[in-house]
Amino acid sequence: MRMHPRIFAPLRFTLTTRFWLALFAVSLIALIGAAVIAHWSFRQGLDGYLYESESKRMRSYAETLGDIRSVNGDWAFLRNLECGLLESSIAPGFEQPASTSGGLPRGLALYDSEGKHLAGSREIPTDVLREPVVANGKPVGFLVGEPRRRLSIEVDKRFVQHQLQSIWIIAAASLGVISLLNYLLARNFLSPIRSLIDGTRKLAQGDYTVQVPENRNDELGELSANFNSMSVILQNNALMRRQLMADVAHELRTPLAVMSSQLENLEDGVFPLTADNLRPLREEIDTLTRRINDIRLLSLAEVGELPYSWRTVDLAMWLEKEAGRWRKLLVAQGIRLEMRGAAPLLVRADPDRLGQLFRNLAENVLHHGEQTDLLRVCFRGEGGYAVVECHDNGAGVEDESVAKIFERFWREDRSRNRDNGGSGLGLAICKSIVTAHAGRILAERSELGGLCVRVDLPLIEAQS
């Protein structure tokens, strides 16, 4: 007979159940220990009470015997002594013991001052109570007896039994209450974890909009906040990925469409196959190649795979030298270049990547700096950084667009001709290069009225 495989499947305990079981086990051990200690303490207290009561009883016996001895002058009265004479000395609540020889209760013995047995039991236990018998101010003997006695009255017995039972009943009731409180505590304590489990399940299914409550101030609250931050980052990355794919398709589609149209015209004989008619194809191929190279360069930079050759560079001297390469190109476009700065600025950098960085900044002015006729480059040391600011006096960009200019494929005017607008990747590449140099790059309004791009690179002196 084949058994169903789930019948013998191992039990699956939730985290709440495990946490509750752990608290229950600790509470059970603590309550059992407390009950055992309380039981032992009650027994010890009862034994002490019986011991004190027995001592008081024997003290009363000894005083009575001493008084009788003072009246009679010797111990001869013991032959006619009745146990009833000592009844008034017995502590209430204790058994009235049978008398032995000499009228003493069972378990007691009387000795004279020389240790001679006079009356009572001869079987003296090892742990005895000893009370002196004094007559006329002089010790004339001593009374010995057992140190403990059992309770005999049924009311007292039931009381003791009830107290011992109450200890265990209270312990059991406390365990039930504590178990309930532990369960509620476990649910409340682990509720953020259940929210995180649900959230991670949704993240795994591709729902990046999920958020979990942040209603705690402990480590679980911090974990929930970090989860929400991660969810936002994943959501933004998903949006950027979709936008990137759309932008790449759009950027590549334009030159391909131009090339396709030109080839159709050549095939249909609309245009003769001449060098002038092939030139637009070559230009579009060059444009497409630049786009692909920029995309590859940006991808390598963002994943940290772009190679760098690090060395010590005097940025001030390097900028003055590099300005000679930009000046002719800028002047040809009617843009005057000013360089302002002094003092050596030693940074750890890759000169080739620096050239790419500032070349992209210069090309950004050429492509986007409408009405620009001045580019001012200022460099100085400030707060442990080499600061380079590129100011232009062009139209600039809108305030709400300043923070977006370092995004991939961003153009303030999406409809602008790409021959003038560039690929939209230059400033994104600049940001990746500056980040790799442990620096900062930002854009702001220029004092000249256009755009200012500021680059901060750590100085070697500040690093050391």
Beta strands, then each sheet from edge to edge (+ up, - down):
strand 1: 108-112
strand 2: 117-120
strand 3: 129-135
strand 4: 138-145
strand 5: 311-314
strand 6: 336-341
strand 7: 346-349
strand 8: 374-382
strand 9: 385-392
strand 10: 440-445
strand 11: 451-458
sheet 1: 2+ 1- 4+ 3-
sheet 2: 5+ 7-
sheet 3: 6+ 8+ 9- 11+ 10-
end
